[in-house]
């Protein structure tokens, strides 16, 4: 098994928290293993470079084979995940509010499902990125491909607001910081903060705080 977290390029740190590569090769003679996976506060862009993953959604029990690149927005339910025999994942983990700034889509609009085919949102360019990743010969090369793609789209980012500097405090303090304090630091009334928070995160502040805890 291989797992490596990379710090993003300095120009990306305002909206990207980390880039992770995870590889596991399973024995094809064995039955595929299924693992429970809880809802997480992090939102991300996931590339399955080799085999795709199968998920079973809770509580519906619906199963789905994910595409090679998915967008994971707000999460409210756990999953059961079944990895392929050749599992190679590259994940772009966004800062709180970073996926909103990257896509320009209110995150509450992504609540209707747990994962979206990235080509439906980002277009055919993401297919070329997938192809480049599949043809890569090293993990560092994969990381550089993703960074180049993100850097090219910096000009499209939504404007940074004071709330974007405040949201990471929720993660840093384990969800234990008071919402009123965050609103004050963001120079917003509590009502304004809750509205902009849901736009950027997709969930109410108190719900997200419980998710972080």
C-alpha positions as CSV (number, residue, x, y, z in Angstrom):
1,X,0.0,0.0,0.0
2,X,1.1,3.5,-0.8
3,X,-0.3,6.8,0.6
4,X,1.2,10.2,0.3
5,X,-0.2,13.7,1.1
6,X,1.3,16.6,-0.9
7,X,1.2,20.2,0.0
8,X,-0.3,22.1,-3.0
9,X,1.5,24.8,-5.0
10,X,1.6,28.0,-3.0
11,X,-0.7,29.7,-5.5
12,X,-3.4,27.0,-4.8
13,X,-3.3,27.0,-1.0
14,X,-6.1,29.5,-0.7
15,X,-8.6,26.9,-1.9
16,X,-6.8,23.6,-2.0
17,X,-5.9,21.9,1.3
18,X,-4.0,18.9,0.1
19,X,-3.4,16.5,-2.8
20,X,-3.4,12.8,-1.8
21,X,-2.4,9.7,-3.8
22,X,-3.4,6.3,-2.5
23,X,-2.6,3.0,-4.1
24,X,-3.5,-0.6,-3.0
25,X,-3.2,-3.7,-5.2
26,X,-5.4,-6.6,-4.0
27,X,-5.0,-10.3,-4.8
28,X,-7.4,-11.1,-7.6
29,X,-7.9,-14.6,-6.1
30,X,-9.7,-13.0,-3.2
31,X,-13.2,-11.6,-3.0
32,X,-13.3,-7.8,-3.1
33,X,-13.4,-6.2,0.3
34,X,-16.2,-3.8,1.3
35,X,-15.5,-1.1,3.9
36,X,-17.9,1.3,5.8
37,X,-17.0,5.0,5.1
38,X,-18.5,7.8,7.2
39,X,-19.5,11.2,5.9
40,X,-16.6,13.6,6.1
41,X,-16.4,17.4,6.2
42,X,-13.9,17.6,3.3
43,X,-15.1,18.2,-0.2
44,X,-13.0,17.0,-3.1
45,X,-12.2,16.1,-6.7
46,X,-11.4,12.3,-6.9
47,X,-9.6,10.6,-9.8
48,X,-9.8,6.7,-9.9
49,X,-6.8,6.2,-12.3
50,X,-7.1,2.4,-12.5
51,X,-10.1,0.4,-11.4
52,X,-13.3,2.3,-10.5
53,X,-14.9,2.0,-7.1
54,X,-18.4,0.7,-6.2
55,X,-20.4,2.5,-3.5
56,X,-23.5,1.5,-1.6
57,X,-25.4,4.5,-0.4
58,X,-26.9,4.5,3.1
59,X,-29.7,4.4,4.0
60,X,-31.2,3.5,0.6
61,X,-28.9,0.6,-0.2
62,X,-28.5,1.8,-3.8
63,X,-25.3,0.6,-5.5
64,X,-23.3,2.6,-8.1
65,X,-20.0,2.2,-9.9
66,X,-18.4,5.6,-9.9
67,X,-16.9,7.2,-12.9
68,X,-13.1,7.7,-13.2
69,X,-13.4,11.2,-11.9
70,X,-16.0,12.4,-9.4
71,X,-16.8,15.6,-7.5
72,X,-17.8,15.0,-3.8
73,X,-19.6,17.9,-2.3
74,X,-21.6,18.1,1.0
75,X,-21.9,14.7,2.7
76,X,-24.7,13.7,5.0
77,X,-24.8,9.9,4.8
78,X,-22.3,7.1,5.2
79,X,-21.3,4.7,2.4
80,X,-20.1,1.2,2.0
81,X,-17.2,1.2,-0.5
82,X,-15.8,-1.6,-2.5
83,X,-12.4,-1.0,-4.0
84,X,-11.2,-2.4,-7.3
85,X,-8.3,-4.9,-7.4
86,X,-6.0,-2.2,-8.8
87,X,-6.9,0.8,-6.7
88,X,-5.1,4.1,-7.5
89,X,-6.7,7.2,-6.3
90,X,-5.7,10.9,-6.6
91,X,-7.7,13.2,-4.5
92,X,-7.8,17.0,-4.4
93,X,-9.0,18.0,-1.0
94,X,-10.4,21.5,-0.9
95,X,-10.3,24.1,1.8
96,X,-13.7,24.7,3.4
97,X,-15.5,26.7,0.8
98,X,-12.8,26.0,-1.8
99,X,-15.0,23.7,-4.0
100,X,-17.6,26.5,-4.2
101,X,-14.9,29.0,-5.3
102,X,-13.6,26.5,-7.9
103,X,-16.9,25.5,-9.4
104,X,-19.0,28.6,-8.8
105,X,-21.9,26.4,-7.9
106,X,-23.7,26.8,-4.5
107,X,-22.9,23.7,-2.6
108,X,-26.4,23.1,-1.4
109,X,-27.2,22.3,-5.1
110,X,-24.9,19.3,-4.8
111,X,-26.8,17.8,-1.9
112,X,-29.1,15.8,-4.2
113,X,-26.4,13.0,-4.5
114,X,-23.2,12.0,-2.9
115,X,-20.9,12.0,-6.0
116,X,-21.1,13.7,-9.4
117,X,-19.4,12.6,-12.6
118,X,-16.9,15.4,-12.9
119,X,-17.3,15.6,-16.7
120,X,-20.9,16.7,-16.2
121,X,-19.6,19.8,-14.3
122,X,-16.1,20.4,-15.6
123,X,-16.5,19.3,-19.2
124,X,-14.4,17.1,-21.5
125,X,-11.1,18.7,-20.4
126,X,-11.3,16.4,-17.3
127,X,-11.2,13.4,-19.7
128,X,-7.9,14.6,-21.0
129,X,-6.6,15.0,-17.4
130,X,-7.7,11.4,-16.7
131,X,-5.9,10.2,-19.8
132,X,-2.7,12.0,-18.7
133,X,-2.9,10.5,-15.2
134,X,-3.4,7.0,-16.6
135,X,-0.3,7.4,-18.8
136,X,1.8,8.8,-16.0
137,X,4.9,6.9,-14.9
138,X,5.3,8.4,-11.4
139,X,3.2,9.7,-8.5
140,X,5.1,13.0,-8.6
141,X,4.1,13.4,-12.3
142,X,0.5,12.8,-11.4
143,X,0.6,15.5,-8.7
144,X,2.2,17.9,-11.2
145,X,-0.5,17.2,-13.8
146,X,-3.3,18.1,-11.3
147,X,-1.5,21.2,-10.1
148,X,-1.0,22.4,-13.7
149,X,-4.7,21.9,-14.3
150,X,-5.8,23.8,-11.2
151,X,-3.3,26.6,-11.8
152,X,-4.7,27.1,-15.3
153,X,-8.1,27.7,-13.8
154,X,-7.1,30.2,-11.1
155,X,-8.6,33.1,-13.0
156,X,-12.1,31.5,-12.7
157,X,-12.1,31.4,-8.9
158,X,-14.8,33.1,-7.0
159,X,-13.6,36.2,-5.2
160,X,-12.1,35.6,-1.7
161,X,-14.3,37.0,1.1
162,X,-13.5,37.4,4.8
163,X,-15.5,34.3,5.5
164,X,-13.1,32.2,3.5
165,X,-10.3,33.0,6.0
166,X,-12.7,32.1,8.9
167,X,-14.1,28.7,7.7
168,X,-10.8,26.8,8.2
169,X,-11.1,27.6,12.0
170,X,-14.0,25.2,12.2
171,X,-11.7,22.4,11.1
172,X,-8.7,23.6,13.1
173,X,-10.8,23.7,16.3
174,X,-12.6,20.4,15.8
175,X,-16.0,22.0,15.2
176,X,-16.0,23.4,18.8
177,X,-15.9,27.1,17.9
178,X,-19.1,29.1,18.4
179,X,-20.9,30.1,15.2
180,X,-21.4,33.7,16.6
181,X,-17.6,34.0,17.0
182,X,-17.1,32.9,13.4
183,X,-19.7,35.4,12.1
184,X,-18.0,38.2,14.0
185,X,-14.6,37.3,12.5
186,X,-16.2,37.3,9.1
187,X,-17.7,40.7,9.7
188,X,-21.2,39.4,9.1
189,X,-24.4,39.2,11.0
190,X,-25.4,35.8,12.1
191,X,-28.1,35.6,9.5
192,X,-25.7,36.7,6.7
193,X,-23.1,34.2,7.9
194,X,-25.5,31.3,7.8
195,X,-26.7,32.2,4.3
196,X,-23.1,32.6,2.9
197,X,-22.0,29.5,4.8
198,X,-24.6,27.3,3.2
199,X,-23.7,28.7,-0.2
200,X,-20.0,27.8,0.3
201,X,-20.4,24.6,2.4
202,X,-23.9,23.4,1.5
203,X,-24.9,22.6,5.0
204,X,-26.0,24.8,8.0
205,X,-23.1,25.8,10.3
206,X,-24.2,23.8,13.3
207,X,-24.8,20.6,11.2
208,X,-21.3,21.0,9.6
209,X,-19.8,21.6,13.1
210,X,-21.3,18.3,14.3
211,X,-19.9,16.6,11.2
212,X,-16.4,17.9,12.0
213,X,-16.6,16.7,15.6
